[in-house]
Amino acid sequence: MARKKSSAKTDANAPAIPASLKKFRQSPEIEGFYRFIYENDLRTEAFEIIDNIGQKRAAAKASKKKPKK
């Protein structure tokens, strides 16, 4: 049997990411993710991950803003 090429996922099929933070937090996927973290007592680990991501983004943003001499 010949293999069929699987169609790649397109962004048109994916739900749009809400622009506002409030709507983003209220999206069903994010609410489910928060519930999973809470029910499995992963709050400390989740905070550490989010904090690391925030620090890396802040460092990248700061390095972009530094004027080159």
Biopython code that builds the backbone (N, CA, C, O; Angstrom):
import numpy as np
from Bio.PDB.StructureBuilder import StructureBuilder

atoms = [
    (1, "MET", "N", (0.824, -1.178, 0.000)),
    (1, "MET", "CA", (0.000, 0.000, 0.000)),
    (1, "MET", "C", (0.868, 1.241, 0.000)),
    (1, "MET", "O", (1.871, 1.321, 0.709)),
    (2, "ALA", "N", (0.473, 2.183, -0.788)),
    (2, "ALA", "CA", (1.209, 3.443, -0.850)),
    (2, "ALA", "C", (0.753, 4.349, 0.286)),
    (2, "ALA", "O", (-0.419, 4.377, 0.661)),
    (3, "ARG", "N", (1.710, 5.078, 0.814)),
    (3, "ARG", "CA", (1.387, 6.027, 1.879)),
    (3, "ARG", "C", (0.841, 7.305, 1.278)),
    (3, "ARG", "O", (1.309, 7.775, 0.240)),
    (4, "LYS", "N", (-0.134, 7.848, 1.933)),
    (4, "LYS", "CA", (-0.664, 9.141, 1.515)),
    (4, "LYS", "C", (0.033, 10.218, 2.325)),
    (4, "LYS", "O", (0.307, 10.045, 3.513)),
    (5, "LYS", "N", (0.311, 11.321, 1.671)),
    (5, "LYS", "CA", (0.910, 12.447, 2.385)),
    (5, "LYS", "C", (-0.142, 13.039, 3.305)),
    (5, "LYS", "O", (-1.265, 13.326, 2.891)),
    (6, "SER", "N", (0.239, 13.215, 4.554)),
    (6, "SER", "CA", (-0.697, 13.821, 5.491)),
    (6, "SER", "C", (-0.675, 15.333, 5.282)),
    (6, "SER", "O", (0.373, 15.946, 5.084)),
    (7, "SER", "N", (-1.848, 15.892, 5.333)),
    (7, "SER", "CA", (-1.911, 17.341, 5.155)),
    (7, "SER", "C", (-1.421, 18.017, 6.425)),
    (7, "SER", "O", (-1.786, 17.632, 7.536)),
    (8, "ALA", "N", (-0.605, 19.010, 6.243)),
    (8, "ALA", "CA", (-0.056, 19.745, 7.385)),
    (8, "ALA", "C", (-1.149, 20.597, 8.006)),
    (8, "ALA", "O", (-2.040, 21.093, 7.316)),
    (9, "LYS", "N", (-1.069, 20.759, 9.307)),
    (9, "LYS", "CA", (-2.038, 21.617, 9.985)),
    (9, "LYS", "C", (-1.803, 23.047, 9.545)),
    (9, "LYS", "O", (-0.666, 23.495, 9.399)),
    (10, "THR", "N", (-2.881, 23.737, 9.342)),
    (10, "THR", "CA", (-2.778, 25.136, 8.954)),
    (10, "THR", "C", (-3.260, 26.002, 10.095)),
    (10, "THR", "O", (-4.012, 25.552, 10.960)),
    (11, "ASP", "N", (-2.824, 27.238, 10.090)),
    (11, "ASP", "CA", (-3.240, 28.167, 11.119)),
    (11, "ASP", "C", (-4.722, 28.502, 11.001)),
    (11, "ASP", "O", (-5.334, 28.945, 11.973)),
    (12, "ALA", "N", (-5.298, 28.296, 9.834)),
    (12, "ALA", "CA", (-6.708, 28.591, 9.648)),
    (12, "ALA", "C", (-7.572, 27.640, 10.475)),
    (12, "ALA", "O", (-8.668, 28.008, 10.898)),
    (13, "ASN", "N", (-7.085, 26.422, 10.708)),
    (13, "ASN", "CA", (-7.847, 25.458, 11.492)),
    (13, "ASN", "C", (-7.692, 25.684, 12.991)),
    (13, "ASN", "O", (-8.558, 25.278, 13.766)),
    (14, "ALA", "N", (-6.629, 26.309, 13.399)),
    (14, "ALA", "CA", (-6.365, 26.529, 14.817)),
    (14, "ALA", "C", (-7.205, 27.700, 15.318)),
    (14, "ALA", "O", (-7.408, 28.675, 14.594)),
    (15, "PRO", "N", (-7.692, 27.607, 16.553)),
    (15, "PRO", "CA", (-8.458, 28.734, 17.083)),
    (15, "PRO", "C", (-7.545, 29.934, 17.295)),
    (15, "PRO", "O", (-6.367, 29.784, 17.622)),
    (16, "ALA", "N", (-8.094, 31.106, 17.108)),
    (16, "ALA", "CA", (-7.311, 32.330, 17.254)),
    (16, "ALA", "C", (-6.964, 32.556, 18.715)),
    (16, "ALA", "O", (-7.771, 32.273, 19.600)),
    (17, "ILE", "N", (-5.781, 33.058, 18.964)),
    (17, "ILE", "CA", (-5.361, 33.376, 20.318)),
    (17, "ILE", "C", (-5.914, 34.752, 20.657)),
    (17, "ILE", "O", (-5.658, 35.722, 19.943)),
    (18, "PRO", "N", (-6.673, 34.838, 21.746)),
    (18, "PRO", "CA", (-7.236, 36.137, 22.120)),
    (18, "PRO", "C", (-6.146, 37.166, 22.407)),
    (18, "PRO", "O", (-5.100, 36.842, 22.968)),
    (19, "ALA", "N", (-6.408, 38.400, 22.014)),
    (19, "ALA", "CA", (-5.415, 39.455, 22.193)),
    (19, "ALA", "C", (-5.345, 39.932, 23.632)),
    (19, "ALA", "O", (-4.260, 40.243, 24.125)),
    (20, "SER", "N", (-6.478, 39.995, 24.314)),
    (20, "SER", "CA", (-6.458, 40.503, 25.684)),
    (20, "SER", "C", (-6.096, 39.381, 26.653)),
    (20, "SER", "O", (-6.425, 38.217, 26.424)),
    (21, "LEU", "N", (-5.427, 39.742, 27.716)),
    (21, "LEU", "CA", (-4.991, 38.767, 28.709)),
    (21, "LEU", "C", (-6.185, 38.115, 29.395)),
    (21, "LEU", "O", (-6.162, 36.916, 29.673)),
    (22, "LYS", "N", (-7.227, 38.896, 29.669)),
    (22, "LYS", "CA", (-8.402, 38.349, 30.347)),
    (22, "LYS", "C", (-9.070, 37.274, 29.495)),
    (22, "LYS", "O", (-9.417, 36.208, 30.003)),
    (23, "LYS", "N", (-9.249, 37.544, 28.212)),
    (23, "LYS", "CA", (-9.874, 36.556, 27.328)),
    (23, "LYS", "C", (-8.972, 35.353, 27.125)),
    (23, "LYS", "O", (-9.460, 34.233, 26.982)),
    (24, "PHE", "N", (-7.658, 35.567, 27.112)),
    (24, "PHE", "CA", (-6.712, 34.462, 26.970)),
    (24, "PHE", "C", (-6.844, 33.508, 28.146)),
    (24, "PHE", "O", (-6.874, 32.291, 27.965)),
    (25, "ARG", "N", (-6.923, 34.059, 29.349)),
    (25, "ARG", "CA", (-7.030, 33.227, 30.551)),
    (25, "ARG", "C", (-8.359, 32.496, 30.608)),
    (25, "ARG", "O", (-8.453, 31.437, 31.228)),
    (26, "GLN", "N", (-9.377, 33.038, 29.978)),
    (26, "GLN", "CA", (-10.695, 32.424, 30.022)),
    (26, "GLN", "C", (-10.942, 31.451, 28.877)),
    (26, "GLN", "O", (-12.019, 30.861, 28.798)),
    (27, "SER", "N", (-9.977, 31.272, 27.995)),
    (27, "SER", "CA", (-10.170, 30.328, 26.907)),
    (27, "SER", "C", (-10.230, 28.913, 27.483)),
    (27, "SER", "O", (-9.556, 28.628, 28.473)),
    (28, "PRO", "N", (-11.013, 28.033, 26.890)),
    (28, "PRO", "CA", (-11.200, 26.688, 27.447)),
    (28, "PRO", "C", (-9.901, 25.896, 27.611)),
    (28, "PRO", "O", (-9.749, 25.154, 28.582)),
    (29, "GLU", "N", (-8.971, 26.048, 26.678)),
    (29, "GLU", "CA", (-7.717, 25.305, 26.779)),
    (29, "GLU", "C", (-6.897, 25.754, 27.979)),
    (29, "GLU", "O", (-6.321, 24.931, 28.689)),
    (30, "ILE", "N", (-6.845, 27.068, 28.202)),
    (30, "ILE", "CA", (-6.066, 27.604, 29.313)),
    (30, "ILE", "C", (-6.740, 27.271, 30.638)),
    (30, "ILE", "O", (-6.058, 26.939, 31.607)),
    (31, "GLU", "N", (-8.057, 27.355, 30.695)),
    (31, "GLU", "CA", (-8.756, 26.979, 31.926)),
    (31, "GLU", "C", (-8.498, 25.519, 32.263)),
    (31, "GLU", "O", (-8.291, 25.180, 33.428)),
    (32, "GLY", "N", (-8.507, 24.650, 31.255)),
    (32, "GLY", "CA", (-8.208, 23.241, 31.476)),
    (32, "GLY", "C", (-6.783, 23.038, 31.958)),
    (32, "GLY", "O", (-6.523, 22.189, 32.811)),
    (33, "PHE", "N", (-5.862, 23.820, 31.411)),
    (33, "PHE", "CA", (-4.458, 23.733, 31.823)),
    (33, "PHE", "C", (-4.300, 24.166, 33.277)),
    (33, "PHE", "O", (-3.615, 23.500, 34.053)),
    (34, "TYR", "N", (-4.938, 25.290, 33.650)),
    (34, "TYR", "CA", (-4.895, 25.745, 35.044)),
    (34, "TYR", "C", (-5.485, 24.686, 35.975)),
    (34, "TYR", "O", (-4.941, 24.422, 37.047)),
    (35, "ARG", "N", (-6.605, 24.081, 35.559)),
    (35, "ARG", "CA", (-7.246, 23.061, 36.378)),
    (35, "ARG", "C", (-6.322, 21.860, 36.561)),
    (35, "ARG", "O", (-6.230, 21.306, 37.656)),
    (36, "PHE", "N", (-5.639, 21.457, 35.491)),
    (36, "PHE", "CA", (-4.696, 20.336, 35.562)),
    (36, "PHE", "C", (-3.576, 20.637, 36.557)),
    (36, "PHE", "O", (-3.213, 19.785, 37.368)),
    (37, "ILE", "N", (-3.036, 21.846, 36.493)),
    (37, "ILE", "CA", (-1.960, 22.232, 37.412)),
    (37, "ILE", "C", (-2.460, 22.200, 38.849)),
    (37, "ILE", "O", (-1.775, 21.682, 39.730)),
    (38, "TYR", "N", (-3.638, 22.744, 39.092)),
    (38, "TYR", "CA", (-4.180, 22.795, 40.443)),
    (38, "TYR", "C", (-4.481, 21.396, 40.980)),
    (38, "TYR", "O", (-4.110, 21.073, 42.109)),
    (39, "GLU", "N", (-5.154, 20.563, 40.173)),
    (39, "GLU", "CA", (-5.557, 19.234, 40.628)),
    (39, "GLU", "C", (-4.370, 18.313, 40.869)),
    (39, "GLU", "O", (-4.454, 17.408, 41.699)),
    (40, "ASN", "N", (-3.277, 18.524, 40.169)),
    (40, "ASN", "CA", (-2.103, 17.666, 40.321)),
    (40, "ASN", "C", (-1.024, 18.291, 41.207)),
    (40, "ASN", "O", (0.103, 17.801, 41.270)),
    (41, "ASP", "N", (-1.383, 19.375, 41.886)),
    (41, "ASP", "CA", (-0.482, 20.061, 42.817)),
    (41, "ASP", "C", (0.861, 20.393, 42.172)),
    (41, "ASP", "O", (1.922, 20.081, 42.712)),
    (42, "LEU", "N", (0.792, 21.025, 41.021)),
    (42, "LEU", "CA", (1.994, 21.405, 40.272)),
    (42, "LEU", "C", (2.212, 22.914, 40.279)),
    (42, "LEU", "O", (2.902, 23.443, 39.408)),
    (43, "ARG", "N", (1.639, 23.601, 41.238)),
    (43, "ARG", "CA", (1.726, 25.066, 41.255)),
    (43, "ARG", "C", (3.148, 25.562, 41.383)),
    (43, "ARG", "O", (3.532, 26.505, 40.691)),
    (44, "THR", "N", (3.939, 24.956, 42.244)),
    (44, "THR", "CA", (5.319, 25.402, 42.436)),
    (44, "THR", "C", (6.129, 25.213, 41.159)),
    (44, "THR", "O", (6.863, 26.108, 40.739)),
    (45, "GLU", "N", (5.987, 24.043, 40.551)),
    (45, "GLU", "CA", (6.722, 23.756, 39.321)),
    (45, "GLU", "C", (6.284, 24.680, 38.193)),
    (45, "GLU", "O", (7.114, 25.172, 37.429)),
    (46, "ALA", "N", (4.981, 24.914, 38.088)),
    (46, "ALA", "CA", (4.467, 25.801, 37.039)),
    (46, "ALA", "C", (4.980, 27.218, 37.240)),
    (46, "ALA", "O", (5.337, 27.890, 36.272)),
    (47, "PHE", "N", (5.021, 27.680, 38.486)),
    (47, "PHE", "CA", (5.529, 29.028, 38.760)),
    (47, "PHE", "C", (6.991, 29.145, 38.343)),
    (47, "PHE", "O", (7.387, 30.140, 37.737)),
    (48, "GLU", "N", (7.794, 28.135, 38.664)),
    (48, "GLU", "CA", (9.214, 28.171, 38.302)),
    (48, "GLU", "C", (9.393, 28.226, 36.790)),
    (48, "GLU", "O", (10.248, 28.958, 36.291)),
    (49, "ILE", "N", (8.601, 27.462, 36.068)),
    (49, "ILE", "CA", (8.690, 27.459, 34.600)),
    (49, "ILE", "C", (8.304, 28.823, 34.043)),
    (49, "ILE", "O", (9.015, 29.380, 33.206)),
    (50, "ILE", "N", (7.178, 29.361, 34.505)),
    (50, "ILE", "CA", (6.718, 30.667, 34.019)),
    (50, "ILE", "C", (7.722, 31.757, 34.387)),
    (50, "ILE", "O", (7.974, 32.662, 33.592)),
    (51, "ASP", "N", (8.293, 31.676, 35.580)),
    (51, "ASP", "CA", (9.276, 32.661, 36.006)),
    (51, "ASP", "C", (10.523, 32.606, 35.120)),
    (51, "ASP", "O", (11.042, 33.650, 34.725)),
    (52, "ASN", "N", (11.003, 31.413, 34.807)),
    (52, "ASN", "CA", (12.170, 31.272, 33.927)),
    (52, "ASN", "C", (11.891, 31.836, 32.538)),
    (52, "ASN", "O", (12.737, 32.512, 31.952)),
    (53, "ILE", "N", (10.710, 31.557, 32.019)),
    (53, "ILE", "CA", (10.339, 32.084, 30.703)),
    (53, "ILE", "C", (10.308, 33.611, 30.748)),
    (53, "ILE", "O", (10.804, 34.270, 29.834)),
    (54, "GLY", "N", (9.731, 34.169, 31.802)),
    (54, "GLY", "CA", (9.664, 35.627, 31.943)),
    (54, "GLY", "C", (11.032, 36.259, 32.030)),
    (54, "GLY", "O", (11.273, 37.307, 31.430)),
    (55, "GLN", "N", (11.935, 35.636, 32.772)),
    (55, "GLN", "CA", (13.292, 36.168, 32.889)),
    (55, "GLN", "C", (14.016, 36.129, 31.552)),
    (55, "GLN", "O", (14.713, 37.081, 31.201)),
    (56, "LYS", "N", (13.861, 35.043, 30.802)),
    (56, "LYS", "CA", (14.517, 34.943, 29.491)),
    (56, "LYS", "C", (13.957, 35.971, 28.514)),
    (56, "LYS", "O", (14.705, 36.569, 27.741)),
    (57, "ARG", "N", (12.642, 36.176, 28.549)),
    (57, "ARG", "CA", (12.036, 37.168, 27.651)),
    (57, "ARG", "C", (12.474, 38.579, 28.023)),
    (57, "ARG", "O", (12.728, 39.405, 27.146)),
    (58, "ALA", "N", (12.563, 38.856, 29.321)),
    (58, "ALA", "CA", (13.010, 40.182, 29.763)),
    (58, "ALA", "C", (14.459, 40.431, 29.363)),
    (58, "ALA", "O", (14.815, 41.535, 28.951)),
    (59, "ALA", "N", (15.295, 39.398, 29.485)),
    (59, "ALA", "CA", (16.701, 39.542, 29.095)),
    (59, "ALA", "C", (16.818, 39.771, 27.594)),
    (59, "ALA", "O", (17.620, 40.593, 27.150)),
    (60, "ALA", "N", (16.025, 39.048, 26.813)),
    (60, "ALA", "CA", (16.061, 39.220, 25.360)),
    (60, "ALA", "C", (15.566, 40.607, 24.968)),
    (60, "ALA", "O", (16.115, 41.239, 24.065)),
    (61, "LYS", "N", (14.540, 41.070, 25.644)),
    (61, "LYS", "CA", (13.993, 42.402, 25.357)),
    (61, "LYS", "C", (15.009, 43.480, 25.731)),
    (61, "LYS", "O", (15.171, 44.459, 25.003)),
    (62, "ALA", "N", (15.693, 43.304, 26.866)),
    (62, "ALA", "CA", (16.684, 44.280, 27.311)),
    (62, "ALA", "C", (17.877, 44.317, 26.348)),
    (62, "ALA", "O", (18.428, 45.383, 26.077)),
    (63, "SER", "N", (18.265, 43.164, 25.843)),
    (63, "SER", "CA", (19.404, 43.146, 24.923)),
    (63, "SER", "C", (19.045, 43.781, 23.578)),
    (63, "SER", "O", (19.917, 44.324, 22.898)),
    (64, "LYS", "N", (17.792, 43.718, 23.199)),
    (64, "LYS", "CA", (17.361, 44.373, 21.950)),
    (64, "LYS", "C", (17.364, 45.883, 22.099)),
    (64, "LYS", "O", (17.665, 46.603, 21.147)),
    (65, "LYS", "N", (17.031, 46.364, 23.289)),
    (65, "LYS", "CA", (16.922, 47.800, 23.510)),
    (65, "LYS", "C", (18.262, 48.481, 23.703)),
    (65, "LYS", "O", (18.344, 49.703, 23.578)),
    (66, "LYS", "N", (19.317, 47.734, 24.003)),
    (66, "LYS", "CA", (20.624, 48.343, 24.214)),
    (66, "LYS", "C", (21.115, 48.947, 22.896)),
    (66, "LYS", "O", (21.180, 48.253, 21.882)),
    (67, "PRO", "N", (21.457, 50.230, 22.910)),
    (67, "PRO", "CA", (21.961, 50.855, 21.673)),
    (67, "PRO", "C", (23.381, 50.364, 21.387)),
    (67, "PRO", "O", (24.211, 50.243, 22.288)),
    (68, "LYS", "N", (23.629, 50.091, 20.136)),
    (68, "LYS", "CA", (24.974, 49.659, 19.730)),
    (68, "LYS", "C", (25.827, 50.877, 19.481)),
    (68, "LYS", "O", (25.370, 51.844, 18.873)),
    (69, "LYS", "N", (27.061, 50.844, 19.944)),
    (69, "LYS", "CA", (27.967, 51.981, 19.788)),
    (69, "LYS", "C", (28.900, 51.774, 18.632)),
    (69, "LYS", "O", (29.735, 52.634, 18.352)),
]
sb = StructureBuilder()
sb.init_structure("model")
sb.init_model(0)
sb.init_chain("A")
sb.init_seg("    ")
for serial, (resi, resn, name, xyz) in enumerate(atoms, 1):
    if name == "N":
        sb.init_residue(resn, " ", resi, " ")
    sb.init_atom(name, np.array(xyz, "f"), 0.0, 1.0, " ", f" {name:<3s}", serial, name[0])
structure = sb.get_structure()
